[in-house]
């Protein structure tokens, strides 16, 4: 009886230790992912500031590429800053798209991916760290080009 109780306790300790070790290994990757995400945001914002310091604005990119009517995917801080910048341009922001459309803070109509999306010349993805995944998820739903905000700021 004592041997079986010891075996059960040893098994539980082993399982607990294995679970804790697995969790520790998996959680080590998360800071790297967050770090990469913030590096991409930092580089994008830094380039955007350089563009502004040169007296340019992002509206020039859209006009040069004949994108007159756009949508913005990602209505967080970058999406709202892009809206503010383009207000004074000839570019029309038709709507926003966000996974959490019902909670998005914006003056625009904000759709979710489940909604029917009106036609636009381009969709600008502000969640630049996940551009490839987002492009795949929306390319069947939109008729226009899908471009990354990162590409916009580095090509102005």
C-alpha positions in Angstrom: 0.0 0.0 0.0 2.8 2.4 0.9 4.6 1.6 -2.4 1.5 2.4 -4.5 0.9 5.7 -2.6 4.5 6.7 -3.2 4.2 5.8 -6.8 1.1 7.9 -7.2 2.7 10.9 -5.4 5.9 10.5 -7.5 3.7 10.4 -10.7 1.8 13.5 -9.7 5.0 15.4 -8.8 6.6 14.3 -12.2 3.5 15.4 -14.1 3.4 18.7 -12.3 7.1 19.3 -12.9 6.7 18.4 -16.6 3.8 20.8 -16.9 5.7 23.6 -15.2 8.7 23.0 -17.4 6.7 23.0 -20.6 4.9 26.2 -19.5 8.2 27.9 -18.7 9.6 27.0 -22.1 6.5 28.2 -24.0 6.3 31.4 -22.1 9.9 32.2 -22.9 8.9 32.7 -26.6 6.2 35.2 -25.9 8.5 38.1 -24.8 10.5 37.5 -28.1 7.3 37.8 -30.1 6.2 40.9 -28.2 9.7 42.3 -28.7 9.6 41.7 -32.4 6.2 43.3 -32.6 7.3 46.4 -30.8 10.5 46.7 -32.9 8.4 46.7 -36.1 6.1 49.3 -34.6 9.1 51.4 -33.5 10.7 51.3 -36.9 7.4 52.1 -38.6 6.7 55.1 -36.3 10.3 56.3 -36.5 10.2 56.3 -40.3 6.8 58.0 -40.2 8.3 60.8 -38.1 11.2 61.1 -40.5 8.7 61.6 -43.3 6.9 64.3 -41.3 10.2 66.0 -40.6 10.9 66.2 -44.3 7.6 68.0 -44.8 5.9 65.1 -46.5 2.8 63.2 -45.5 1.4 59.8 -46.2 -1.4 61.1 -48.4 1.3 61.5 -51.2 1.8 57.8 -51.3 -1.9 57.1 -51.9 -2.3 59.9 -54.5 0.9 58.7 -56.4 -0.5 55.2 -56.5 -4.0 56.2 -57.5 -5.6 55.0 -54.3 -8.4 57.6 -53.9 -10.7 55.5 -51.6 -9.2 53.4 -48.9 -10.1 51.3 -45.9 -7.9 51.0 -42.8 -7.5 47.6 -41.2 -6.7 47.9 -37.5 -8.4 50.8 -35.7 -6.0 51.0 -32.8 -3.5 53.9 -32.3 -1.8 53.6 -35.7 -5.1 53.3 -37.5 -6.4 56.4 -35.8 -3.2 58.4 -36.4 -3.4 57.5 -40.1 -7.0 58.7 -40.2 -5.9 62.0 -38.6 -3.1 62.4 -41.1 -5.3 61.7 -44.1 -8.1 64.0 -43.1 -6.5 66.9 -44.8 -5.6 65.0 -48.0 -7.5 64.1 -51.1 -7.7 60.5 -50.0 -11.1 59.3 -48.8 -11.2 56.8 -45.9 -14.3 54.8 -46.6 -14.3 52.7 -43.5 -12.3 50.8 -40.9 -11.9 47.1 -40.3 -11.1 45.6 -37.0 -11.4 42.2 -35.3 -13.2 43.9 -32.4 -15.3 46.3 -34.5 -17.9 46.8 -31.8 -15.2 48.1 -29.5 -13.2 50.2 -32.0 -12.9 53.9 -31.2 -13.2 55.8 -34.5 -15.3 58.4 -36.3 -15.4 55.9 -39.2 -17.9 53.1 -39.7 -15.9 50.0 -38.6 -16.6 46.6 -40.0 -15.6 43.2 -38.8 -14.3 40.5 -41.2 -17.7 38.8 -41.0 -19.3 41.8 -42.6 -19.7 42.6 -46.3 -16.9 45.0 -47.1 -17.6 47.9 -49.6 -15.3 48.3 -52.6 -12.1 50.4 -52.1 -8.9 51.0 -54.1 -6.8 49.7 -51.2 -6.9 48.4 -47.7 -4.0 49.7 -45.4 -3.1 47.2 -42.7 -1.8 49.0 -39.6 -1.1 45.9 -37.7 2.2 45.6 -39.6 3.6 42.8 -37.4 0.9 40.4 -38.7 0.5 41.7 -42.2 0.9 38.4 -44.0 -1.7 36.7 -41.9 -4.1 39.6 -42.2 -3.6 39.8 -45.9 -4.5 36.1 -46.2 -7.6 36.6 -44.1 -9.0 39.5 -46.1 -7.8 39.0 -49.7 -11.0 37.2 -50.7 -13.2 39.8 -49.0 -11.9 43.0 -50.7 -11.4 44.0 -54.3 -8.6 46.5 -53.8 -4.9 46.2 -53.1 -3.8 45.2 -49.6 -0.8 47.2 -48.4 1.1 47.5 -45.2 1.4 50.8 -43.4 5.1 49.9 -43.0 5.4 49.8 -46.8 3.6 53.2 -47.1 5.9 55.0 -44.7 9.1 53.6 -46.2 8.0 54.4 -49.8 6.8 58.0 -49.4 
